Amino acid sequence: MTHVELAKVEERYGGQLLFSVRFIGNDIRMELPVAIKDEGAIASNETSALRSALGLVEEMGASIKARLGVEHQIP
């Protein structure tokens, strides 16, 4: 199972926060920078950052599955 770590990296101009979301698995490590608008509470900010990362990862998964499907049809 992949382990997920979340760390706030910096506060940016205009009320933005930059988080680093790290995914650590047996054979892979991936890190995504996620910028969100500061919601004023640590828990809300972390939830927003994780939701943003989840949305991106789901889109990536769909794109990878589509590409693999195309590759498997072409000899």
Secondary structure, 3 states (H helix, E strand, C coil): CCEEEEEEEEEECCCEEEEEEEEECCCCEEEEEEEEECCCCHHHHHHHHHHHHHHHHHHHHHHHHHHHHHHHHCC
